Amino acid sequence: MKRLFDLVLSAIGCIILWPIFFYIAIKIKQEDKGPIFYRGIRIGLKGKPFRIYKFRTMCINAEEIGPSSTADGDSRITCIGRWIRKYKIDELPQLLNVLSGQMSMVGPRPQVLWAVKLYTSEEKKILNVKPGITDYASLLFSNEADILKGSKDPDKVYLKKIHPEKTRLALYYVNNNSIKIDLKIILMTLKKIIWGK
């Protein structure tokens, strides 16, 4: 049932949003001729790595010159990237990950390998569900870049101020998920995007 739910919503999303995809792709190419998508490695269901789709918002070699956590004001962010991040448009291509079965519309946000290696035995339960585009933690930490702003070590600040609560909320979802909760989170996410609340 959840897979059908994901397929229908992601397909509808891709159809409705393709003009935005096309426009953003052109703007990214115009700025520095680099790739349209960022395809970083994330850890998915059962600990299986996969490449996530995001619109690229940073310079071409960003992963080689800075941390995996990104603070607001990071010099690696491109001009068009700042606008894309402001309106959360960079996450939209993950609809392709949902279509391919690597992600779900709703579920714990996929983590990088170093963060997953820090999971306790209890926290490893998070890997029993597909990661999602949105979840309770995405709503709570929609201003994550602001929290990390000005930090000399964004990864360290992330671990201290964000990771514990994100993990707690992810476990809550794993233990209580249902289509009803998924619909609730999607509606809350749309409200957050449209009205900022």
ZIQUIZI-V764339 format. One line per field, one symbol per residue. ss: DSSP state (H for helix, E for strand, L for the rest). Layout:
ss: ???
This chain:
ss: LHHHHHHHHHHHHHHHHHHHHHHHHHHHHHHHLLLLEELLEEELHHHLEEELLEELLELLLHHHHLLLLLLLLLLLELHHHHHHHHLLHHHLLHHHHHHHLLLEEELLLLELHHHHLLLLLLHHHHHHLLLEEELHHHHHLLLHHHHHLLLLLHHHHHHHHHHHHHHHHHHHHHHHLLHHHHHHHHHHHHHHHHHLL
